[in-house]
Amino acid sequence: MRRLMTALETSRATVNRGIEILRDRFDCPIVYDHTERGYRIESTALDGTRRAVKVAELPGLWFRADEAYALLTAQQMLSTIEPGLLGNKLKPLMSKINRLLEADGLKASEVTSRIKVTQAGKRKLHLEPFQVVARATLERKRISVDHFNRQRGEHVRRELSPQRMVHYRDNWYLDAWCHLRNELRSFSVDAMSKCQMLHKDAQEVSDDDIQAATGAGYGIFGGAAKDWAVLRFTPERARWVSREVWHKDQQVSEDADGGYVLKVPYSDERELLGDILRFGPDVEVLEPKSLRKMIRNSLATATALYK
């Protein structure tokens, strides 16, 4: 005790409080040795006996208040994105962080009540298939799934080698090698059922090949870009769109009238058409002609519904 008081230049009561904090809040196994009349850090050996250890760093996870809040915020957002995804795994850690914050007079409940993540267009996702897909992706195993093809309205049994999971626009997708079609494809996880992890190792696909197949074009349905869309937004709408990133390779400029010109690559028009149409009269497709014609036909069809 005298050595601690001298080294820390503080009183006996302050040292005792510090020891209590290390024990109670940080689970540090500090014990008092009556024989040696001093303190030591104890750990459990493989045979179950207790032994003193010399450590350069105290055990366990240490967080400052701001770091604990950041972790709680991330956990809250993750729970909103997909409830139950890591809930059981994070409960012990979250309980410890809550105690740390409360000891400093901070309320962990503030994170839940003050931070809200609103989702739009999220499709219902069953947790069991999701967990199978996630586990197989991490453990590098193949899966057998019943996949519903919405475009054709049919169920197809597939064997997949998961490569990576993608959370895009409030929904989960799986980039996987499809052994039925012998090619890399993206699948909506919510369209999967009867998921089973197989004992076979997943077929590996290089990051470069995954990027080339799924990342070059526009959105989750991207692939090798087949063309570039040139869009002109009105000066009023430009106040919003100019701060958006539609694609990592997008090109932007401003025309003489103050309009905002956005150029993005795409490989499949389906998602791009929806994004363009939601801006109504505030956007015009300048190029290519084929995309411009699709927008014109979609608007004409929609207008006919209201005659």
FILUMVO-213291 format. One record per residue (C-alpha): residue number from 1; x, y, z. Coordinates in nm, 4 decimals, always signed. Example, Ala and Ser with C-alpha at 12.3 -4.5 7.8 and 13.67 -1.06 7.14 Angstrom:
# residues 2
R num        x        y        z
R   1  +1.2300  -0.4500  +0.7800
R   2  +1.3670  -0.1060  +0.7140
***
This chain:
# residues 307
R num        x        y        z
R   1  +0.0000  +0.0000  +0.0000
R   2  +0.2798  +0.2417  +0.0860
R   3  +0.4468  +0.1830  -0.2511
R   4  +0.1153  +0.2431  -0.4326
R   5  +0.0477  +0.5617  -0.2359
R   6  +0.3978  +0.6914  -0.3078
R   7  +0.3935  +0.6020  -0.6784
R   8  +0.0480  +0.7524  -0.7324
R   9  +0.1096  +1.0449  -0.4938
R  10  -0.2320  +0.9989  -0.3373
R  11  -0.4039  +0.8849  -0.0193
R  12  -0.4822  +0.5341  +0.1034
R  13  -0.8562  +0.5943  +0.0470
R  14  -0.7957  +0.6927  -0.3165
R  15  -0.5861  +0.3818  -0.3802
R  16  -0.8584  +0.1641  -0.2267
R  17  -1.1213  +0.3267  -0.4474
R  18  -0.9036  +0.2643  -0.7526
R  19  -0.8659  -0.1018  -0.6616
R  20  -1.2421  -0.1347  -0.6149
R  21  -1.3052  +0.0221  -0.9548
R  22  -1.0600  -0.2168  -1.1227
R  23  -1.2252  -0.5140  -0.9543
R  24  -1.5917  -0.4238  -0.9902
R  25  -1.6102  -0.2319  -1.3168
R  26  -1.3264  -0.3811  -1.5186
R  27  -1.3294  -0.7360  -1.3766
R  28  -0.9597  -0.7187  -1.2972
R  29  -0.8738  -1.0137  -1.0626
R  30  -0.6877  -0.8127  -0.7951
R  31  -0.6434  -1.0025  -0.4660
R  32  -0.4787  -0.9166  -0.1357
R  33  -0.2092  -1.1578  -0.0190
R  34  -0.2086  -1.1664  +0.3616
R  35  +0.1238  -1.3486  +0.3681
R  36  +0.3028  -1.1006  +0.1453
R  37  +0.0878  -0.8139  +0.2784
R  38  +0.0390  -0.6798  -0.0717
R  39  -0.1789  -0.6906  -0.3829
R  40  -0.1417  -0.9033  -0.6932
R  41  -0.3308  -0.9872  -1.0132
R  42  -0.4409  -1.3481  -1.0204
R  43  -0.5430  -1.5682  -1.3108
R  44  -0.6780  -1.9214  -1.3490
R  45  -0.4326  -2.1822  -1.4757
R  46  -0.5336  -2.4648  -1.7082
R  47  -0.5604  -2.7030  -1.4132
R  48  -0.8077  -2.4711  -1.2386
R  49  -0.5641  -2.3476  -0.9743
R  50  -0.5139  -1.9791  -0.9044
R  51  -0.1740  -1.8269  -0.9616
R  52  -0.0187  -1.4834  -0.9560
R  53  +0.0892  -1.3390  -1.2897
R  54  +0.2962  -1.0456  -1.4003
R  55  +0.1153  -0.8414  -1.6626
R  56  +0.2056  -0.5384  -1.8663
R  57  -0.1590  -0.4732  -1.9478
R  58  -0.4726  -0.5427  -1.7480
R  59  -0.7034  -0.8121  -1.8910
R  60  -1.0359  -0.7560  -2.0607
R  61  -1.1759  -0.4870  -2.2896
R  62  -1.1251  -0.1249  -2.1879
R  63  -1.3386  +0.1579  -2.3196
R  64  -1.3526  +0.5290  -2.2601
R  65  -1.7020  +0.6713  -2.2218
R  66  -1.7037  +0.8035  -2.5802
R  67  -1.5834  +0.4668  -2.7144
R  68  -1.8521  +0.2828  -2.5185
R  69  -2.1179  +0.5158  -2.6573
R  70  -1.9867  +0.4608  -3.0095
R  71  -2.0084  +0.0830  -2.9668
R  72  -2.3577  +0.1072  -2.8231
R  73  -2.4620  +0.3251  -3.1163
R  74  -2.3244  +0.0735  -3.3663
R  75  -2.5026  -0.2086  -3.1845
R  76  -2.8286  -0.0144  -3.1879
R  77  -2.7994  +0.0532  -3.5619
R  78  -2.7108  -0.3108  -3.6311
R  79  -3.0131  -0.4275  -3.4312
R  80  -3.2337  -0.1966  -3.6375
R  81  -3.0856  -0.3145  -3.9668
R  82  -3.1425  -0.6781  -3.8747
R  83  -3.2949  -0.7650  -3.5335
R  84  -3.1407  -1.0738  -3.3783
R  85  -2.8375  -1.0758  -3.6059
R  86  -2.5822  -1.0515  -3.3232
R  87  -2.8095  -0.9957  -3.0265
R  88  -2.7201  -1.3057  -2.8258
R  89  -2.3503  -1.2715  -2.9079
R  90  -2.3317  -0.9093  -2.7928
R  91  -2.5473  -0.9313  -2.4788
R  92  -2.2604  -1.0063  -2.2342
R  93  -2.0470  -0.7278  -2.3792
R  94  -2.3345  -0.4806  -2.3832
R  95  -2.4154  -0.5537  -2.0181
R  96  -2.0588  -0.4757  -1.9171
R  97  -2.0550  -0.1536  -2.1188
R  98  -2.3836  -0.0474  -1.9618
R  99  -2.2309  -0.0891  -1.6166
R 100  -1.9276  +0.1164  -1.7148
R 101  -2.1413  +0.4014  -1.8440
R 102  -2.3750  +0.3989  -1.5462
R 103  -2.0770  +0.4139  -1.3099
R 104  -1.9792  +0.7390  -1.4832
R 105  -2.3311  +0.8770  -1.4503
R 106  -2.4181  +0.8123  -1.8157
R 107  -2.7284  +0.6333  -1.9364
R 108  -2.6952  +0.3632  -2.1978
R 109  -3.0714  +0.3854  -2.2524
R 110  -3.0161  +0.7269  -2.4127
R 111  -2.8728  +0.5535  -2.7186
R 112  -3.1928  +0.3547  -2.7713
R 113  -3.4257  +0.6484  -2.7172
R 114  -3.2229  +0.9180  -2.8967
R 115  -3.0927  +0.7359  -3.2043
R 116  -3.3402  +0.6118  -3.4612
R 117  -3.2699  +0.4350  -3.7886
R 118  -3.5640  +0.4524  -4.0282
R 119  -3.5845  +0.2046  -4.3125
R 120  -3.7913  +0.2214  -4.6281
R 121  -3.8587  -0.0655  -4.8644
R 122  -3.7090  -0.3316  -4.6404
R 123  -3.8344  -0.6770  -4.7286
R 124  -3.9278  -0.9263  -4.4579
R 125  -3.6321  -1.1482  -4.3746
R 126  -3.6550  -1.4717  -4.1775
R 127  -3.3716  -1.5028  -3.9286
R 128  -3.2982  -1.8758  -3.9678
R 129  -3.2038  -1.8700  -4.3396
R 130  -3.0086  -1.5513  -4.2800
R 131  -2.8036  -1.7120  -4.0022
R 132  -2.7264  -2.0165  -4.2187
R 133  -2.6105  -1.7932  -4.5037
R 134  -2.4024  -1.5735  -4.2734
R 135  -2.2373  -1.8693  -4.1001
R 136  -2.1567  -2.0465  -4.4258
R 137  -2.0113  -1.7243  -4.5674
R 138  -1.7779  -1.6839  -4.2698
R 139  -1.6864  -2.0520  -4.2359
R 140  -1.6344  -2.0852  -4.6146
R 141  -1.8837  -2.3680  -4.6681
R 142  -2.1314  -2.4321  -4.9491
R 143  -2.5047  -2.4032  -4.8953
R 144  -2.8076  -2.5622  -5.0554
R 145  -3.1026  -2.3244  -5.0896
R 146  -3.4463  -2.3018  -5.2436
R 147  -3.4255  -1.9689  -5.4278
R 148  -3.7367  -1.7876  -5.5530
R 149  -3.6800  -1.6130  -5.8853
R 150  -3.9217  -1.3207  -5.8714
R 151  -3.8817  -1.2324  -6.2389
R 152  -3.9956  -1.5770  -6.3558
R 153  -4.2049  -1.6603  -6.0494
R 154  -4.0422  -1.9985  -5.9900
R 155  -3.8450  -2.1773  -5.7158
R 156  -3.5065  -2.3248  -5.8085
R 157  -3.2925  -2.5493  -5.5882
R 158  -2.9338  -2.4264  -5.6009
R 159  -2.5974  -2.5121  -5.4528
R 160  -2.4014  -2.1959  -5.3782
R 161  -2.0501  -2.1082  -5.2670
R 162  -2.0976  -1.7851  -5.0658
R 163  -1.8372  -1.5147  -5.1286
R 164  -1.9684  -1.2119  -4.9409
R 165  -2.2880  -1.0645  -4.7968
R 166  -2.3974  -0.7144  -4.8961
R 167  -2.6445  -0.4869  -4.7156
R 168  -2.7798  -0.2562  -4.9834
R 169  -3.0779  -0.0252  -4.9665
R 170  -3.2131  -0.1860  -4.6483
R 171  -3.1957  -0.5398  -4.7855
R 172  -2.9436  -0.8257  -4.7747
R 173  -2.7858  -0.9867  -5.0778
R 174  -2.5406  -1.2735  -5.1222
R 175  -2.2686  -1.2702  -5.3863
R 176  -2.2083  -1.6391  -5.4529
R 177  -2.0778  -1.8836  -5.7089
R 178  -2.3808  -2.0700  -5.8421
R 179  -2.2881  -2.4314  -5.9147
R 180  -2.6111  -2.4753  -6.1121
R 181  -2.5215  -2.2019  -6.3635
R 182  -2.1415  -2.2123  -6.3143
R 183  -2.1107  -1.8380  -6.2700
R 184  -2.0962  -1.5680  -6.0050
R 185  -2.4361  -1.4178  -5.9218
R 186  -2.6086  -1.1997  -5.6611
R 187  -2.9080  -1.3410  -5.4727
R 188  -3.1617  -1.1735  -5.2433
R 189  -3.1346  -1.3444  -4.9058
R 190  -3.5044  -1.2837  -4.8364
R 191  -3.5835  -1.4950  -5.1447
R 192  -3.4072  -1.7980  -4.9931
R 193  -3.5728  -2.0811  -4.8002
R 194  -3.4873  -2.4353  -4.6900
R 195  -3.1258  -2.3273  -4.6393
R 196  -2.8781  -2.5957  -4.5416
R 197  -2.5044  -2.5629  -4.4847
R 198  -2.3141  -2.8427  -4.6576
R 199  -1.9911  -3.0115  -4.5503
R 200  -1.8251  -2.9199  -4.8788
R 201  -1.5822  -2.6283  -4.8862
R 202  -1.6928  -2.3222  -5.0780
R 203  -1.5365  -2.2600  -5.4161
R 204  -1.3211  -1.9502  -5.3816
R 205  -1.3521  -1.6571  -5.6212
R 206  -1.0885  -1.3845  -5.6226
R 207  -1.1774  -1.0345  -5.5050
R 208  -1.0893  -0.8981  -5.8475
R 209  -1.3326  -1.1362  -6.0180
R 210  -1.6073  -1.0518  -5.7665
R 211  -1.5530  -0.6822  -5.8217
R 212  -1.5529  -0.7232  -6.1981
R 213  -1.8772  -0.9224  -6.1897
R 214  -2.0734  -0.7207  -5.9347
R 215  -1.9080  -0.3883  -5.8691
R 216  -1.8403  -0.2164  -6.1989
R 217  -2.1967  -0.1356  -6.3024
R 218  -2.4768  +0.0415  -6.1216
R 219  -2.6174  -0.0875  -5.7944
R 220  -2.6459  -0.4394  -5.6596
R 221  -2.7282  -0.5737  -6.0049
R 222  -2.4099  -0.4245  -6.1421
R 223  -2.1641  -0.6083  -6.3589
R 224  -1.9430  -0.5085  -6.6453
R 225  -2.0743  -0.1673  -6.7487
R 226  -2.2359  -0.1717  -7.0913
R 227  -2.3027  +0.2017  -7.1155
R 228  -2.3001  +0.5355  -6.9327
R 229  -2.6138  +0.7259  -6.8364
R 230  -2.5926  +1.1040  -6.8601
R 231  -2.8549  +1.2754  -6.6433
R 232  -2.9269  +1.6455  -6.6105
R 233  -3.0950  +1.7674  -6.2922
R 234  -3.2608  +2.1061  -6.2501
R 235  -3.0716  +2.3676  -6.0459
R 236  -3.3270  +2.3269  -5.7656
R 237  -3.2886  +1.9480  -5.7424
R 238  -2.9103  +1.9830  -5.7736
R 239  -2.9005  +2.1118  -5.4153
R 240  -2.9758  +1.7561  -5.3023
R 241  -2.8351  +1.5346  -5.5782
R 242  -2.4952  +1.7068  -5.5836
R 243  -2.4262  +1.5573  -5.2403
R 244  -2.5260  +1.2031  -5.3376
R 245  -2.2924  +0.9293  -5.4568
R 246  -2.4672  +0.7087  -5.7093
R 247  -2.1537  +0.5226  -5.8166
R 248  -1.7885  +0.5269  -5.7145
R 249  -1.6851  +0.6089  -6.0748
R 250  -1.9464  +0.8767  -6.1371
R 251  -1.8564  +1.1980  -6.3191
R 252  -2.0242  +1.5303  -6.2410
R 253  -2.0334  +1.8769  -6.3928
R 254  -2.2496  +2.1895  -6.4056
R 255  -2.3992  +2.3309  -6.7245
R 256  -2.4368  +2.6964  -6.8234
R 257  -2.7888  +2.7192  -6.6761
R 258  -2.6849  +2.5905  -6.3352
R 259  -2.8127  +2.2391  -6.3948
R 260  -2.6285  +1.9437  -6.2437
R 261  -2.5045  +1.6809  -6.4896
R 262  -2.4368  +1.3324  -6.3524
R 263  -2.2730  +1.0563  -6.5542
R 264  -2.2824  +0.6975  -6.4175
R 265  -2.1991  +0.3552  -6.5655
R 266  -2.4628  +0.0828  -6.5651
R 267  -2.5080  -0.2746  -6.6782
R 268  -2.8793  -0.3280  -6.6047
R 269  -3.1451  -0.0602  -6.6496
R 270  -3.3987  -0.1912  -6.3944
R 271  -3.2713  -0.0201  -6.0824
R 272  -3.1491  +0.2873  -6.2682
R 273  -3.4935  +0.3395  -6.4255
R 274  -3.6553  +0.3484  -6.0826
R 275  -3.4078  +0.6030  -5.9526
R 276  -3.4545  +0.8298  -6.2519
R 277  -3.8353  +0.8128  -6.2463
R 278  -3.8583  +0.9147  -5.8793
R 279  -3.7242  +1.2597  -5.9713
R 280  -4.0082  +1.3233  -6.2176
R 281  -3.9692  +1.6523  -6.4053
R 282  -3.6508  +1.7435  -6.2159
R 283  -3.4300  +1.5170  -6.4292
R 284  -3.3760  +1.4538  -6.8000
R 285  -3.1890  +1.1615  -6.9548
R 286  -2.9495  +1.3040  -7.2139
R 287  -2.7752  +0.9810  -7.3110
R 288  -2.7914  +0.7064  -7.4253
R 289  -3.0867  +0.7171  -7.6622
R 290  -3.1994  +0.3676  -7.5610
R 291  -3.2309  +0.4694  -7.1946
R 292  -3.4003  +0.7946  -7.2906
R 293  -3.6573  +0.5956  -7.4913
R 294  -3.7240  +0.3612  -7.1956
R 295  -3.7936  +0.6577  -6.9667
R 296  -4.0239  +0.8152  -7.2255
R 297  -4.2208  +0.4927  -7.2693
R 298  -4.2494  +0.4409  -6.8910
R 299  -4.3791  +0.7951  -6.8408
R 300  -4.6268  +0.7549  -7.1287
R 301  -4.7580  +0.4284  -6.9836
R 302  -4.7902  +0.5834  -6.6387
R 303  -4.9705  +0.8891  -6.7811
R 304  -5.2193  +0.6650  -6.9596
R 305  -5.3301  +0.5230  -6.6241
R 306  -5.4607  +0.8654  -6.5201
R 307  -5.6564  +0.9587  -6.8311
***
